[in-house]
C-alpha cells in the first residue's frame, strides 16, 4: 500500500505545518481507522522520510476498540484477552487501549534534523500533551517512573489522561500520543494500562471539559507548533 493510495482511504483532510526543517504534512481522519492500516502507513511513511522521498507527517485519528502490546508488555497484564482485538504494536511500553473518543496523534518526524535525542523527543511529546490540555485549563503533569501524562484529582488520587508510545527506526519516529477525549473508560479495565495498577484513567469529558473533537484537534495543532516548530 503506497502513501498516495492510503491517503485517499485514510485521511479526511490534509494540510501543512511550516518548520525550519521544511513542511510537515498534517493529516486528520474523521472516521475510525483499522489499526493494521495505520501501522502499514506509518511503516511506509517512516521509510520514505528516511529515504528523502516524503515529508514528515503528523496524523490525528481514532481507532475501533482494541488493545495494543508494546515491546515490554507482560501477558498477565492482559486481563480480558477476548474482549477486543489485540495487536503487537512494535512500539516501546506495555499494554494500552485505543478506541472511539480517544484522539491519537501519530508523529513521523526525522530526528536526524532534531538532534538525534530520543529522550528530548519523548519530553517534547509530553510537552505537546501538556500544552494541549492547558488550552482547556487542565493541568497535565509528568510523573517520575510513569509513562504518560497525569491529572492530580486530589486526596492522593491521580488518573492518567494521555499515553505515549514511541518507536524510532533510522532516527525516524512513528507511533506517538493518545489523549482521552471521551472514550468508554470501562474499556481500560481489560488491561493493566502501561503496567500501572495503582492509579486510574480519566478523560477531558470525565473532568467536566465537554469539548469537541474539532476543538481538541485545533488545540493539538497549536500546541504542536509551539513545541516542535519554534
N, C-alpha and C positions, 0 to 999 in steps of 0.2 A: 504493500500500500504506500503510495507516494504521498508526500506532504500535500501536493496540489489536489489529489483525489480526495484525501481525507478532509481537507479544509472545506470542501463542498458539503460533505456529510456531517461534519462535526461542529463547525463554527456558525453562530448566528450573526456575528459581526466581527470585523477586523479593523484595526487602526494602528497607529504607530506612536511610540514614545521616543522623543529625541534624547540622546545622551552624548557625552563627549566621545564615546566609542562608536557612535553611529545610531541608527534607529533600532528600537526593539519592537517587534510585532506584538500587538496587544489583541488577544483573541478572547471572545466571550461566547459561551454556549448557553442558550436558554432552555434546552431540553436535556434530559438525563443521558449521560454518555456511558456506554459499556466500558467496564474497567480495562478489558483486554485491548479495546481500541485505543484507549488513552495511553496505555503502555507502549503499543506499537508506534503511535505517533511520536511519543517522547523519544523512543529509541532512534527513530529515523531522523528526527529534527536534531537531536544531540550530535549524531554522526555528521549531519550536513553542516552544522555550525562549526564543528571541528575542521571539516574539510574546506571551510570558507565558502560554502555554496548557499547558505541560508542565513538570515538574520537571527539574532537572539529572539526569544519568544516567551511571553507570559500568557497563560491560558486560565481563564476563570470558568468553572464548570461545576456540575453536581453529578453524582453517580446514583444508580439504584442502590438499595440497601445491600451492603456487603462488608466483609471483614478482610483486612489485608495483613499479611505477616511480613515483618521486616526480618533482616538477617539475624537478629538476636531474639526472635520470638521463641517462647517456651510453650511446648504443646499443652501443658496443664493450664495455661492462661486462656486457652480457647474453651470457654465454659460450655457453650452450646454449639458444637460444630455443625449441626444440621439445620441451624436456624436460617442462615444466609450463606450464599456462596463465599468461599474463602480463596483468596488469591495470594500467591507468592509475589510480593511487590518488588523484591530486589533492592529496596532502599535500606538504610540503616534503621534501627529501632525495633520495636516489638509489634504486638497486635494493635490495630486501630480499626475504627469503624468509619465508613463513608455511607452517606445516604442523602435523600432529599432534605433540603433545609440546611445543609452544610455546604458552605461555599469553599471550594477547593481552588487554590492558586498554584498551578504548576509552573515552575520557573526554570527555563532553559537558558542559562547565562554562561558566557565564556570567561572563566576565571583567569585565563591567560592574559586578559586585559584588566583584571581586577585584583592583581597581587598574588594569585595562587595561594590564597589563605582561606582554608575551609572553615576554620574557627570564626574568622571575621564574617564569612558568608552566612554561617548559621546565626551569628549575633545580629546580622543585618535582617535576616528573615524574622527573628524575634522582634526587632525594632519595627519592621513593616507591620506586624500584627499589633504591636503596642500603639503605634501611631494611628492605625485604622480604628482601633477601639476608642482612642482618645477623641476621635471625631464625634463620638456619641456619649462623651463624658463618662466613659468606662475606663477604670484604671486596671490595665493588664500588667502583670508582674512576672518576672523571671523567678525561678526558684533553683537554688543550688542543688545539683544532683537529680533534678526532674526535668524532663523534656517538655516543651510546650510553654504556653502562657496561661497564667493562673489568676483567679479572682479571689480576693480576700472577702469572704462572706460574713466575717465577724465571729466572735465566740469560738475561735480556733478552727473554724470551717474554711476550707479552701477548695474551690472547684476549678477544673480545667475547662477553658473556653476555646482553646485552639491547639492544634497539633502541628508538629514539624517532623518531616521525614526527608532525608536528603540522600541522593546518590550522585557521585561525581565520576565521570569517565573521561580520561584525557583532558582533565581540567574543564570539562563542560558539565554543568549541573542539570539534573532533572528531578522529578517529584517536587516537593515544596511544602506548602502550608495548607491547613484546613481550619476555617473559622466556623464555629457553630452559630448559625443564624436562628433557625427554628427547627432543628431535627427532632425526631422522636427520641427523647433521652433514654427511654426504656430499651432501645436497641443497643445501647452501650453495655447492657447487663450481660450480654452473651460473651463478653471478653473481660479480661483484666486490662483496661486501656493502658498501653505502654508499660505494662508490668507494674502499675501502681494501684494498689488496692485500698490504700488508706484515705483516699480523697475521692470526691465526686466529680461530676461533669455538669456543666451549665451551658447556657446559650444566651444570645442577646435577648431573645423573647422571654426566656426564663428569668432574666434580670429586670424585665419590665420595659425593655427597649424594643418597641414594635416598629422596626424599620423594615423597608422592603429590600428585596434582592438588588434592585437597581440602586438604591441608596448605598447599600454595602459595596457594590461594585465601584461606584464613584469614589467612596472613601478609600477603598483598596488602591485604586489607581493614583489618587492624590498622595497617599502615604508612600506608595512605591516610588513615585517621582522624588519625594523628599529624601528617601533613604538611598536609592540606587542611582539617582540622576542628579547629583548636587551641582 
